[in-house]
């Protein structure tokens, strides 16, 4: 069956995420938009995934725990996991291997951890935007060690993407999927980057605001609607 997806969403835990991007608001908006599966992918952390997954179970929408990691080259990569335990283990690993700069709330905003009732239960002190020590060349293999998958985010953008920084996707990275922000750019990109013909191509909203979330536009064909099936599809 085909299922509608958006596998790149930010909550109020991301410093650039709007305060209205609470676990309940995100998941319920996704349901209203007709989506079947979403992934919560805050910058360099997975700490709001537990709450979003709990809301998803309550209303019948699959929420995959994830992260948008910033590599040592300042490239964004989406990391997805089959369960919360693996996502949080990866989150802990990234926390140890990222640059620590104290967040300036007056500039970047709060980084709020919430429970499934949208109640603040904590805040991350250090800014989540700076790069980690993890290279894009090793990202796929390292995330696989933690039981997840990894692929370059919004490759068609002029900054913070693998093509804007390196100019190419090296096949030795091991990626099986690439994400575009604007799928209409795919044909032109393929002319210059033939490796894209060998990858699964998905497109996601990267929404930081509720009004930027996309509706039922893009589908994945899956045997059943589970996180394991989604990851297997993207990593085949």
C-alpha positions as CSV (number, residue, x, y, z in Angstrom):
1,X,0.0,0.0,0.0
2,X,1.0,3.6,-0.5
3,X,1.3,5.8,2.6
4,X,1.7,9.6,2.8
5,X,4.8,10.8,4.6
6,X,6.8,13.7,5.8
7,X,10.1,12.5,7.4
8,X,11.7,15.8,8.2
9,X,10.0,17.9,10.9
10,X,11.3,20.1,13.7
11,X,9.7,20.8,17.1
12,X,10.1,23.6,19.6
13,X,13.3,21.8,20.8
14,X,15.1,23.0,17.7
15,X,16.4,26.5,18.3
16,X,14.9,27.6,15.0
17,X,11.7,25.8,15.6
18,X,8.6,27.8,16.4
19,X,7.2,27.6,20.0
20,X,3.9,26.3,18.5
21,X,5.7,23.2,17.2
22,X,4.8,21.1,20.2
23,X,4.5,17.3,20.0
24,X,0.6,17.5,20.1
25,X,0.4,20.3,17.5
26,X,2.8,18.6,15.1
27,X,1.2,15.2,15.3
28,X,-2.4,16.4,15.2
29,X,-1.6,18.8,12.3
30,X,0.0,15.9,10.4
31,X,-3.2,13.9,11.0
32,X,-5.3,16.8,9.7
33,X,-3.2,17.1,6.6
34,X,-3.8,13.5,5.8
35,X,-0.3,12.1,6.5
36,X,0.2,8.5,7.6
37,X,3.8,8.7,8.9
38,X,6.1,11.4,10.0
39,X,9.5,11.7,11.6
40,X,10.6,14.1,14.2
41,X,14.1,15.3,13.3
42,X,15.2,18.1,15.6
43,X,18.7,19.5,15.2
44,X,21.3,17.2,16.8
45,X,18.9,15.7,19.4
46,X,16.0,13.3,19.6
47,X,14.7,14.4,23.0
48,X,11.2,15.3,21.9
49,X,10.6,12.1,20.0
50,X,9.2,10.2,23.0
51,X,6.4,12.7,23.5
52,X,5.6,12.9,19.8
53,X,5.5,9.1,19.5
54,X,3.1,8.9,22.5
55,X,0.8,11.4,20.8
56,X,1.0,9.4,17.6
57,X,0.0,6.2,19.2
58,X,-2.9,7.9,20.8
59,X,-4.4,9.3,17.5
60,X,-3.2,6.5,15.2
61,X,-0.3,8.2,13.3
62,X,3.1,6.6,13.0
63,X,5.9,8.8,14.4
64,X,9.4,7.7,13.6
65,X,12.1,8.9,16.0
66,X,14.9,10.8,14.3
67,X,17.3,13.7,14.1
68,X,18.8,16.2,11.7
69,X,22.5,15.9,12.4
70,X,25.0,18.6,11.4
71,X,28.2,16.9,10.3
72,X,31.7,18.2,10.8
73,X,31.5,19.7,7.3
74,X,28.3,21.6,8.2
75,X,26.2,19.3,6.1
76,X,22.7,18.3,7.3
77,X,21.9,14.6,7.3
78,X,18.6,13.0,8.4
79,X,19.0,10.0,10.8
80,X,16.0,7.7,11.4
81,X,15.6,4.8,13.9
82,X,13.2,1.9,14.3
83,X,12.5,2.7,18.0
84,X,13.0,5.2,20.7
85,X,15.7,3.4,22.5
86,X,18.0,3.4,19.5
87,X,17.2,7.0,18.7
88,X,18.0,8.1,22.3
89,X,21.3,6.1,22.3
90,X,22.3,7.9,19.1
91,X,21.2,11.3,20.6
92,X,23.5,10.6,23.6
93,X,26.3,9.8,21.3
94,X,25.9,13.0,19.2
95,X,25.6,15.0,22.4
96,X,29.1,13.9,23.4
97,X,30.4,14.6,19.9
98,X,29.1,18.0,19.2
99,X,30.5,21.5,19.7
100,X,29.2,22.9,23.0
101,X,28.2,26.6,22.9
102,X,25.8,27.9,25.5
103,X,22.5,28.8,23.9
104,X,21.6,32.5,23.8
105,X,17.8,32.4,24.2
106,X,17.4,36.1,23.2
107,X,18.9,35.3,19.8
108,X,18.1,31.6,19.0
109,X,15.1,31.0,21.2
110,X,14.4,28.3,23.8
111,X,15.2,24.7,23.3
112,X,12.3,23.1,25.1
113,X,11.8,19.4,25.9
114,X,8.1,18.5,26.3
115,X,6.0,15.6,27.5
116,X,3.0,14.2,25.6
117,X,0.8,16.8,27.2
118,X,2.9,19.6,25.8
119,X,4.2,20.5,29.2
120,X,7.8,21.7,29.4
121,X,9.9,19.2,31.3
122,X,13.4,20.4,30.5
123,X,15.6,22.6,28.3
124,X,18.8,21.9,26.5
125,X,21.4,24.4,27.7
126,X,23.9,24.2,24.8
127,X,22.9,25.5,21.3
128,X,21.9,22.6,19.1
129,X,22.8,24.2,15.8
130,X,26.7,23.8,15.7
131,X,28.4,21.0,13.9
132,X,29.3,17.6,15.4
133,X,32.6,15.9,15.1
134,X,31.0,13.3,12.8
135,X,32.0,13.5,9.1
136,X,29.5,13.0,6.3
137,X,31.9,10.4,5.0
138,X,31.3,8.2,8.1
139,X,27.7,9.2,9.0
140,X,25.9,6.4,7.3
141,X,28.2,3.7,8.8
142,X,28.1,5.2,12.3
143,X,24.3,5.5,12.4
144,X,24.0,1.9,11.2
145,X,26.0,0.9,14.2
146,X,23.2,2.3,16.3
147,X,20.5,0.5,14.3
148,X,19.3,3.4,12.2
149,X,19.7,4.8,8.7
150,X,21.1,8.1,7.5
151,X,20.9,10.1,4.3
152,X,21.8,13.7,3.1
153,X,19.1,16.3,3.7
154,X,17.7,18.9,1.3
155,X,20.5,18.2,-1.2
156,X,19.1,20.9,-3.6
157,X,19.7,23.8,-1.2
158,X,22.5,26.3,-1.5
159,X,23.7,25.8,2.0
160,X,24.1,23.1,4.6
161,X,23.7,20.4,1.9
162,X,26.1,17.8,0.7
163,X,26.1,19.2,-2.9
164,X,26.6,22.8,-1.8
165,X,29.5,21.9,0.5
166,X,31.2,19.0,-1.4
167,X,29.8,19.3,-4.8
168,X,29.0,15.6,-5.1
169,X,27.7,12.6,-3.3
170,X,30.5,10.2,-3.0
171,X,29.3,6.6,-3.4
172,X,31.7,5.5,-0.7
173,X,29.5,7.2,1.8
174,X,27.1,4.4,1.5
175,X,23.9,6.4,1.2
176,X,20.8,4.6,-0.3
177,X,18.5,7.7,-0.1
178,X,18.7,11.4,-0.7
179,X,16.2,14.1,0.3
180,X,15.2,17.1,-1.8
181,X,13.3,20.1,-0.6
182,X,11.9,20.8,-4.1
183,X,11.3,17.6,-6.1
184,X,10.9,19.7,-9.3
185,X,14.7,20.2,-9.3
186,X,15.4,16.5,-9.5
187,X,15.7,16.1,-13.3
188,X,18.2,19.0,-13.6
189,X,20.3,17.7,-10.7
190,X,20.4,14.2,-12.3
191,X,22.1,15.8,-15.3
192,X,25.1,16.8,-13.2
193,X,24.9,14.1,-10.5
194,X,24.2,10.7,-12.1
195,X,24.5,9.0,-8.7
196,X,21.0,10.2,-8.0
197,X,19.7,7.6,-10.5
198,X,20.9,4.9,-8.1
199,X,19.3,6.4,-4.9
200,X,15.9,6.5,-3.5
201,X,14.7,10.1,-3.7
202,X,12.3,11.6,-1.2
203,X,11.0,15.1,-0.6
204,X,10.0,16.5,2.8
205,X,9.0,19.8,4.3
206,X,11.8,20.4,6.9
207,X,9.0,22.4,8.6
208,X,9.9,24.6,11.5
209,X,6.4,26.2,11.6
210,X,3.0,24.6,11.5
211,X,2.0,26.5,8.4
212,X,5.0,25.0,6.5
213,X,4.0,21.4,7.1
214,X,3.0,19.7,3.8
215,X,-0.1,17.7,3.2
216,X,-0.7,14.4,1.6
217,X,1.5,14.8,-1.4
218,X,4.3,12.2,-1.3
219,X,4.0,8.5,-0.8
220,X,6.0,5.4,0.1
221,X,4.9,2.0,-0.9
222,X,5.2,-0.3,2.1
223,X,4.1,-3.8,2.9
224,X,2.9,-2.5,6.3
225,X,3.0,0.8,8.1
226,X,5.8,0.4,10.6
227,X,9.0,2.2,11.3
228,X,11.0,-0.9,10.4
229,X,9.3,-1.1,7.0
230,X,9.9,2.6,6.3
231,X,13.6,2.2,7.2
232,X,14.0,-1.0,5.2
233,X,12.4,0.8,2.1
234,X,14.8,3.7,2.3
235,X,17.8,1.6,2.9
236,X,17.2,-1.1,0.3
